Amino acid sequence: MYAYISGTATDVGADYCILEANGVGYLLYCSSNTLNKVKLNEKSRLLTHLHVAEDALSLYGFYSEEERAMFRNLTTVTRIGNKTALSILSMLTVEDITMAIITENAAAFDCVPGIGRKTAARLILELKEKIAMPSAAKTAKEITEENEEATGFSMRSEAIEALIALGYDGLTAGRAVAGVKDGEYSTVKQLIKLALANIGGKN
């Protein structure tokens, strides 16, 4: 029904903003990551998702297509509704969530209120194929590249587990490992060393 709304932000709250467009004020529920980009009394353009319930219509706003797509993916997970999905997107970036799913890092969701390890594990299980959807037809080169990529993600997963064992929280571990570029390491040990350097550089 609504693809996006472009208007002036007349109010910005903890989990919502109001955009006035052509004399109409639209209440949009948003993540904190999106709200950080919305400036009061300035014009913003937010992509929208309309949720239809029995007794209400609710609009959700997103600064990027990637965030909207992730929101829609999250709400397909068993027992994760719109509010919980927004809460996840408020605490984690789309990149954080994607990396956590691919590397099966359930601890990355520890920072999200109401998301326990069981829920995080279910989220990862239900979204892993959607986040890394394989194509129907692949060339030999593509298969080789995918196998190399899978090995890389396996090494990243091991490195994240090692950092968590050292006492770092799941989100910090995931971001530190994600900050190491492909080609900079050939072993898990090297990856962990570089990830620790990333953490040290931010302290």
Summary of the structure (lengths in Angstrom):
residues: 203
radius of gyration: 19.2
end to end distance: 46.1
largest distance: 59.1
contacts: 600
relative contact order: 0.09
helix: 51%
strand: 18%
